[in-house]
Structure formats: structure tokens, C-alpha cells
Amino acid sequence: MSLQVEKLEKNMAKLTIEVSAEELEKALNGAFLKNRNRINIPGFRKGKAPRKMIEQMYGKEIFYEDAANALIPEAYEKALEECTEDIVSSPKVDVVQIEAGKPFIFTAEVALKPEVTLGKYKGVKVDKVDVDVTDEEVTAEIDREREKNSRTVEITDRTVREGDIATIDFEGFVDGEAFEGGKGEDYPLTIGSHAFIPGFEEALIGAEIGKETDVNVTFPEDYQAAELAGKAAVFKCTVKKLQEKQLPELDDDFVSEVSDESDTVAEYKEEIRKKLSERKTASAKSQKEDAAIDAVIADAKMEIPDAMVETQQRQMVQEYAQRLQAQGLSLDQYMKFTGTTAQMMLDQVKPQALKRIQSRLVLEAVAAAEKIEPTEEEIEEEIKTMGEAYQMEPDKVKELLGENGKKQVVEDLAVRKAVDFVVENAKETKPSAKKTSAKAKGGNASEETAEE
């Protein structure tokens, strides 16, 4: 096998890979042996016709495709080992020459890892995130816990209120005519859930149980059924049953049921405050990391080839498919249920794919610039952690990783340390009054922030 590398524009390269005529002949013969039982030749039993007879009848090209498919993966892998360039995408393969008695030649167009020119990466400014926990947040969290422990009881002595669960029969009419899909029976509707079109649930507030109520609404202009979009409708509704959620009282008995750490309401409030504080602190740390890395990306220069992004997109969709599989759902089933296509999913993850690539590249550049490397102890600890996750001994993990796998572990640890370096050197600032106001109005705030 021989390899030639031609650099192209935008961090792309074309690998021209040549496989000997002898190797091609072996692959052609392998394709013949694989397919001969499926080929009919008059005068021969299936699988007994000689290769030359088959090629004379169907053409020499009959085995070319299978031979090429057999040769390309192995030849490409060998080319990767020989190539000194850092390839970061799947190859786009094109067969240049395939003919018995001649070398097999194909090209593989690939993306090369782009160079990064760092701008400012020490002392980047990030907004300070407030981690103080308010009394209102504690109350809201406790109310959510009470909601989870609520019970549903049937109501018979009043009309419909916000938050009630009304079991209704309904039928909709437009211009006095019933329309398809506008009728339902025994439908449980939580008032205020916004499950129905705007105005429907609000119109049921005050309705009496067992009495028909007219609900007048107008379908939104962008309603999914075009024939109903923008039209006024009347729904004849009857509330057949009414239920409400009753939240438990916030007292020591409730606390004893929901908490293993607290006995009194006062203790429980402090427990919740502490948990919220830990949660907000962790969230603030994550936000600071994201903001600091975004700032480094914004001031860096790099030309990322499309093929590199496309490869990352496919990888992210595959990762999602694996998560679905763990839940017992195939990607095909998911797309069918949600009405999405493979291309739609690729398009959806494209911004994340680009951000993931940019982040990795700038952090690798920071690690190189600052000579950041993990210690042997950190590498051993990481391998130990991996072993615990997969229930393996560290030595077994090392064996499975091999040299390339261990190199990847070292690079990943260096990137993590680069994150810490950037964050530790970032300057937290408070948004100025102008910037905060612009954000509140949904505008673009470009004003400088005032350092704390």
C-alpha cells in the first residue's frame, strides 16, 4: 500500500491510497467465493461455475464493488497509521481505479485538525452569578414538595376554579357546523394547564357541574389544522366531574414524612435552603465555566472544516440513539413517534456540535500554551475511576485502553485542567444597570460590565 497526501483549502486534505494488483486480485477472488452460490450460469449447478465464466457472462465488473468494499476499510486504516496529519473527520471515499491486473486506487477526502490562534484567555470577564437563596425560593421549593405529596379529592358543591381537574364532554362548532376532531368524552382537563387553545380553560372557570356551558374561542392564526386557523368556534362543554388537589399542611408531621434529616418545619426550611444553595453554587460554577470558555472562543481564531462538524453531528446523534436504546427505544421508533427525520436531528445538534469542537480546540491550545499536563497520580486515579465504572481492575482497563487509549485519557485530563485554569483566572463582574435593563427588555446589551 502507498499513500500520497494533498493539502486542500479550509483544512481539508485528499489522501490517495494505492493497493497492489495482487491484493486486488485476492479481494476479487474473495468476492467471487462470497457470491458464486447466488449466480445462475446455464449448464452449471449453483456455486460450481468458474469465475471466468461468470465474468464473461456478466462482465468483469461484477465483483468490483464487493472487492472495493473489502479493501477500502483495511487500506484506509493502514493509511491513517502512516499519515502524519491529524485527521478529524470521517472520509469521503471515491474510487479512482479498479481493474483486474492493475493497482486499486481510491481517494479519501478528510478534514485536518485546524490550528488555533489564541487571543485573550487569562483574565477573561464573566458575569457574576448570584447564589444567594431567598425566602421565596425556599417557599417555592417546599410548595413543590407539598404538590408531589398532594391528594386528589372529588368536589360536588362548587363551580370550576383555576387548578381544578375537570372531566368534560365537549363538541366544537365553526359556523354552526361540527368539525372533525372537535369532539371528546370524559376528557380530564387541568384548568390552567394550557393544554387546549387559548381562552378555552379560562372560559370554564365558574362552570357548574352537570350543566352545559358554551365556550367561545378563536383558533390561533398558526393553528396546525389550516382549515381552522384564525376561525371563531363554539364548544359545547359539560363538566361531568370535578376534582381538586389538596396539599398537605406544612407542619412537623409533614416534615417527618418527607425528610430524613429534619424533625421540625424550621429545620426543614434550613435543610431546603442548604440544598438550594448547593444547587445554585453548582449551577453558577457551570455557568462560569461556559462563559469563560465562550470568551476564549470569541477571541480565538480557527477555521473549522465542515466535514469536522458533520462528523461531530453524526457522533452526537449516535450518542442520543444509544441513550434511547438504553430506554428500550430505537432511533427509528423515536423519529416515527416525534415526526422527525435523521436530517432534522443532525440540523438540531449542529450548533452544539460546533460549540463542542470550538471548546475542545481552544482548551487544547490553552493546555499547550501553559504546558498543562496531568500528573501520573491523576492519570492513575482516572483509570481507577474508569475501572470502578466498568467494574474492572485498573490493570485490565490499561490493557483495553492500549497506548492510544491512554493518550486520549491524558489529553482529556489536560483539557479538564485547562478549564480549571481559564476559570481560576477569569474575572467575575457585575452586569451594569444598562446591561441588566437591556437584557430585561430582550435587547442586545453590549455595554461593558463594571468589575466588582
Helices and strands as residue ranges (DSSP letters): E 2-7, E 12-19, H 21-35, G 36-38, H 51-58, G 60-63, H 64-82, E 92-97, E 104-111, E 125-127, H 135-148, E 151-155, E 165-174, E 177-190, H 200-204, E 212-218, E 232-246, H 252-258, H 265-298, H 306-326, H 331-338, H 342-369, H 376-390, H 394-424, E 427-430, H 433-440, E 450-451
